[in-house]
Every structure is written in structure tokens, then in C-alpha cells.
């Protein structure tokens, strides 16, 4: 490809960093621009709610590449660069400072932002959101003060932060409208296990409850008033009600969108053949699962860019990785793989009381749709094989720890 060719990557998180790595690894010799809004080098986000708050890692530990790497690989990396316009016909993007940059191929890796709640008090002092390392630093300072923490939302971020705060001795109350934590992700069977885990560690779980207001005094948060009129006293409030994909740029440019993201094919190409999308915003057609999937997880940001880079270079492939995510809460670590939005039953193998087990989500025909290892650090490849096989299994043998998983996928 001509050295006069310019590729632009919008978004300098993990996905953007991996995209420029992949393009240089694939011998792209043209101009390569990486544009990011934050004043930081690209970094990974999962540690923000885990090791960073636990004091086990600092930003340098999860920064993708040092500054020198971008110089050595001739990447024009621009921090504090906010893209405000996309001209598809003119093949250019416009920055907030008025600069216009031309491209031959464009990759959107714009990620997500924290959702806001439509209640009074969301911008008071002491109200926190967790998306960036600056957010995490501010929350870390609040936890260090020891003030009680109220968490709005019992999803992954909310529960991971609750765990980190309790391990630092902070009193934590979590308020969730659903009847169990992590219900949308794991279902009731496993959500109940996580509820017990957090209660065992002293978290006050207020499930089936709605927040009416973040209460304030002199502009600072004092806690939460719930819909039933009760009040939770807290000097710090974390709002963790999910993420909002940053697809406004794509929408304004007229790219096809849906399922909360930018519609892309299995090669991660959008409705415009010169524009690709990866990470949180990519609603990608999955060849194996025969459905469109958009997941806001680290694995996509890590692995999708290599497929997108190949397509941008004229050698399109397919992104066939199964959805994957992980968590660490207290002494519980787990890995989940698969996609089970319409599962029929859950089969457990192992000891759920000891929190050392594998959970399987099955469809109507007893096909394994997804599996999760909890405090078991082997067998994930066997779970992937079961999901990929799309074969019906015997639930009793699946539950039997003496039956090797690799025999069930044959």
C-alpha cells in the first residue's frame, strides 16, 4: 500500500492502541494517526475497578505502550484530540480545534461513556462515575477518606467497586432496581451466588429498590433517598448504571447503526467500505452464532483490531471469537465465555457453596450456549469447544465432575 496513504483511528483506548499495533505488524507503511480525547497514553480499563482501587496497580502497569513506542513506529498520536465531525464524502474528520484530517481508511474505536441517571443531584460533589483513570483516581481518594459509599447499580462496575471498597474497610450500600445483582449478565441462578458473596462481606444490598434522589447539602452529596422514602447516608456516591456507546459521530455521518452500536459485518466493516468499527461500539455479525453481537468487554477491544486492520489493508477476515469477560471480587475470580440471552436452564458442576464451580447455560435443545468457571483456572478451552460444537449434551453428564468436558463436545 502506498506510503502516501493515511489511516486514522478515532479513539485511543485499548482498541485504538491495538489497531495501530496490528497495522504496523502487518507492514502498513503509510501515515497512521491515533486520536484520543484523554490526556493519557492508551491504557486498559478493567484494572480501574479492580487492581487500581485495591492499590495493586498504577496507571503505568496497565498502559498499553510507552510514549517511545509510538515515536519508534511512526504513529502520529494526539492526546486531547476530540473529533467532532466526520465527512464521509470528503474522507475527512474534523477536530474540536478546527483541524481537518484526511483519511483513506478510518477506524472508529470511540468506546463508551458512563450513563447518567435522570434524578436530582447527579453532578454534586462526591458523586462519582467510573470510566477513565481520572475518574478512578477521584474515587480512590474518596475511598481513602473512609467515608461511607453508596453505589447505584449492581452491574459489573458497581459490584467490583463494592468489593474493592469493602476490602479497604469502607461501609458500602448498593441499590439496584433488579431483584439480584448481575441479573442481566448471569441470570438469577448465579446472581443469587454473587448476592450471598457480597452480603458475606458486609455489603448492604438494597435489591428491588429505586433511587429517587441523590441528596445534597451545600452542593455535596450526602447519600441517597430511595423511592420508598428511606435514606442512605453516604459521603460518596458511585453511579454505575451501565455504559452509553459513543456512536454520535457515526450517526451524524449517516452510518448504519442499531443494537446500540455501529452495524458492522464479520470483518468489522461498517456500511461505508472505508470505515471500520471495533470495541464497545461494534455491533458485529457473528459467523458462528448467526446473530449480531455488541459487548462492552475488554476482549473485543483486545482482539477485534487485528481483524479490522486486515480488512483496512484489503485482506478481510472474520471475527469469530466467542464473547468473553472476567471479574475479580474478594476471593472470587471467574471467566465467562459464550452468549446466552435466551437460555432455558443452568447446570452447575462443582461446589457452589464453596464458590468453586463451573456454570453452564443451556438452550431448549440442551446445547451449551455459555459457560463460566468460578475459582477454577483450567478447562476454559473445553467450555469454548462445547459452545462451538453446537451439539446437544446430556445435562447429567455435564453436571458430573468425573465426566471430562472434552468428551461431551465429541
N, C-alpha and C positions, 0 to 999 in steps of 0.2 A: 504494500500500500504506500502511496506517495508520502514523502516526508512533509509535504505541504498540507496534508490532511489534518484537520483538527477535530478531536473528540472532546466533548465537555461532559463532565459528571457533576450533576447538581445534588449536593448533599454529601457532607464529609464525616459521616459516621463510619461504622464498621463496613457497611456495604460499599460506600464510596471508596474507602481505602482498599478494600479487596478488589474492586473493579480496576483501579489503576495498577495494582499489582498484577492482576491477570492480563491486562493489556500489554504491559511491558514484558511479562513472561512469554506472551505469545508473539513477541517481536514486533509489536506496533511501534513504528519509528516516527510517527507524526507528533504534532503538538497535542499535549494532554493537559487539560485543565481540570482541577478539582476545586469546587466552590462550596464553602461551608459557612453557615451563619455564626457558629460559635467561635470564640477566641481561643480555641484549643486545637491541638492536633487531633486527628480522628482517634476515637477510643471506643472500647466495648462498653455496653450499657448494663449487662446483667450484674456486674460487681457492685453497682451503685446501691442496690437494695440488699446486698449480701455482704461481701467481704469489706467493702469500703465503710459501711456503717458499723461493722464489727471491729474496725480498726486493724484488719488483717492485710489490707492492700491500700496503696495510694494511687493517684492518677497515673503515675509513671509505670506502675505494674500492669495496667491494662490499656495503655496507649498502644495503638497498633504498630506504628513505626516511628522512630525518632525523626526529628526535623531533617537530619542529614540524608535520610533515605530518599526523601522527595527531591532534594537537590541532586543526589547521585543518579537518580533515574529520570531526571529532566521532567519533573512534574511541576506544573505551574499551580501550586497550592495557594489558595487565597482564603484566609480566615476572615470572619466578619463580612462575608460577601453574601448578601441576601438577593436572591433572584426574584424579581417582581413581574417579569413578563416573558412570554415565550411566543416568538413569531415563527410558526411552522413554515409558512410560505417563504419567508426570508432566511430561514435556517439560522436564527439568532436568538439569544437570550439577553434580557435587559436587567442590569443590576440596580439596586436602590440608589446608588450614587450616580446613575445616568449612563454608566458604561454599557456598551453593547458588544457582545461577543458572538462571533460567528462559529458555526459548527457544521461538520458533515454528518456526524452521528452524535446523538445525545442520550445520556443515561440519567433517568430520574431515580434518585435514591434519597428522597426527601423525608422518609421516616414518618414519625407521628409526634403529636404533642399531647399533653395531659388534657383530658376532658374537664370541663368546668361543671359545677352544679348550679342549677337555677334557683338558688336560695340566697337569702341575705347573708352578707359577711364574707364572701369568698376571697376578697382581696385584703382582709385585715392583716395587721402584723401578727406573725405567729401561725399563719395559715400556709401550709407547705404543699407543693406538688413535686413529684419526683420524675424528672425526665433527663436532666442534664447533671453534669458533675457539680455545677454551681448550686443546683437545687439540693444535691446530696450533701454538699458542704454546709449549707444553711441548716438542713435537717440534722446533720451531725452535731452542730453547735447546740441546737435545741435539746437533743438527747443528752448531751454532755452536761447541760444545766440541771438535769434530773426532773424537769417539770413533767407532770402527767401528760400523756399523749392520747388524743382521740383520733381514731382512724375511720374515715368514711369510705366504706367499700372493703369487702372481704375477697378480693381477687388476688392474683399473684403478688403484686406490689404491696398491697395492704397487709397481706399475711407475712410476707418476708420482712417487711419493716417492723411489724408487730413482734416477730421473733427476735430481730436484732435489738429492739428496744428492751424487751424483757430480759435478754441476756446481759444488758447493761444496767439492770435494776430499775428500769422506768416502769411506772404504772401505765397499763395500756387498756383502753376500751375500744373495741371495734364494733361499728354499727353497720349492718347490712340488711337491705330490704329482702333478700332471699332467705330461705329457711336454713341454709347451710353455707359455709364458706366454700368457694371454688366450685359452686354448683354447676355453673355453665361449662366449666372446663372438664370436670371429673365426674359429674353426676352425684346422686345422693349417697351411693354406697361408699365412695371414697371421701366425699365431702364430710360425712359423719366422722371418719377417722381423723381428718385434719381438725375438725371442731374439738374432738377429745384431746388431740395433741396440744392445741393452744390453751384449752382450759386447764390441762395438767400443768402447764407452765404459768398459770396465773393470769391469763388474758380474760378480761370481762367481755364476753361475746354477746352482743345485743342483736340477735337474729330476728328476721321478720319485722324489723323496725326501720322507720324512715326519719331522716333528718329534716326538720322544718327550718332550722336557722343555725348558723354559726354565730354564737353570741359574742359580743364585744364590749369592751369598756375602754374609753379613751383611744379608740382605734386599734386596740389589740384584742386578739381572740381570748375568750375566757372559757370556751367549751362549746357544747352542742345542746340545742333544745330539740327534743325529738317530737314527732307528730303526736305522741300521746301526752305531751306536756311535761314530761320528765326532763331533767337537765343533767348533763355530764360535765363536770368541772375538768378543764384541761388548759394548760398554758400553751400547748402546741396542738395543732390540728393538721393531719395529713389527709388531703382529698385524693383518693385513689379509686376513681370510678371508671377507669378504662382510658384508652388512648383514642385520639382523633387522627386518622391518617391525613397527612398533608398532601392533598390531591387538588388543591385550588388552582395551582399553576396548570395542571393537566386539564382541568375542567375549563378554565378560561381559554385554553388553546384549542378546545374542541376535541380532545382525545376521548375515545370511548371509555366510560367509567361505569362501575357497577360493583355490587358486592362490597361496597365501602372502599374500593380502590380503583386503580387503573387496570383496565382489562388488557391482559397480555396472553399470548399463546404459550405453548410449551417451551418455546425458545426465548420467552420473556420479551418478545417484540410487541409493541402496542399497535393500535390501529394506524399509526404512522410508521412506515417501514424504516424510518431513520431515527426512531425514538424507542428506547427500551426502558423498562422499569423493574426494579428489584426491591427486596426487603418488605417492610411493613405495607407499602402501598401497592404491591404487585398482586392482583387478583388473577392468578395463573391457572391455565388449564392443565390438569394433571393427567398424563397419559395412562397411568396405571389405574387411578381411582376414578377416571372418567367423570370428573367434576371439576368445578372451578374452586380453587382454594386460596384464601388470603389469611395468613397467620402472622401475628406480630411477635415473632420469636427470633432469637439470636441465630439459629441455624440457617434460616433463609438469608439473613444478611451476610453470613459467612460463606455460603456455598452458591447462592444464585449468581453472584457477579461473574464467576468464571464462565457460566453458560451464556450470560448476556454478552460478555466480551467476545466470545466466539462468534455469536451472531453479528455483532457490530463489525467484525472483521470478515464477514462473508462466509462463515462456516457454521451455520446454525445447528445447534443440537437440541436436546430436550432436558428440562429439569425434572428428574424422576425421583429425587429424594423424598422420602416419607416425612411428613410433619414431625418435628421433634422439639421437645422442650424439657427443661430440668428445673429443679428447685432444691434449695438447702434451707431447712427450718429447724432450729435447735439441733437435735441429733438425728434428724430425718433428712436423708438425701434420696432423690428419686430421679429417674429418667423415663420419659413417656415418648412413645413413637406410634404413629398411625393417625387415623381420622375417624371419629365415631360419633357424628352428630345425631344419628338416629339409631343408637344401639338398642338391643332388646333385653339383654341381661349382662350381668357382670359375674365372672368366675374368678375366685381367689385361689391362689396356690401359695401355701406358706402360713405364717403366723401373723394375722392382722393385729392381735393384741400386743405382740412384741414389736410391731411395725417393721417386720422383716418378711416381705411377701411380694408376690407378683400379682397384678390385677389385669384381667383381660376383658375387653369389651367385645361382645358378640352380636352379630346381626341375626335376623329372623332365621336364616339358614345355618346358623352356628359357624359362620365364617368369622375369623378373628379380625376385627376392624382396627383394634389398637391394643397396646399392652404397656404396662408400667411396672418397672422394678423399683421397689422401695427398700433401701438399705441392702440391696443385692447388686453386686458390681460385676456380674457376669450374665451372659445369656441374652444380651440386647440384640445381638445379631440373629439369634434364634427367633426372637419375637418379630424382628423385621421379616424374616423368612416366612413366618406364619401369615403375616399380613399380606405379603407379596404373593403368596401362593393362592390366595383367594379360594381356598378349599375349606369345606366344612370339616369340623373336628368334633370329636367326642368330648363333651364338656366334663365328664367324669375323669377321663384320662388327662385332660388339660389341668384339672384341679389336683391331680395326683403327683406329688413331688418326685415319686420314684419313676415316673414316665419321662424320659428325656424329651425336651421340647423339639429337638431336631427330628424325632421320629414322627411327630404329628404333622409336619409340613411335607412329608413324602407322598 
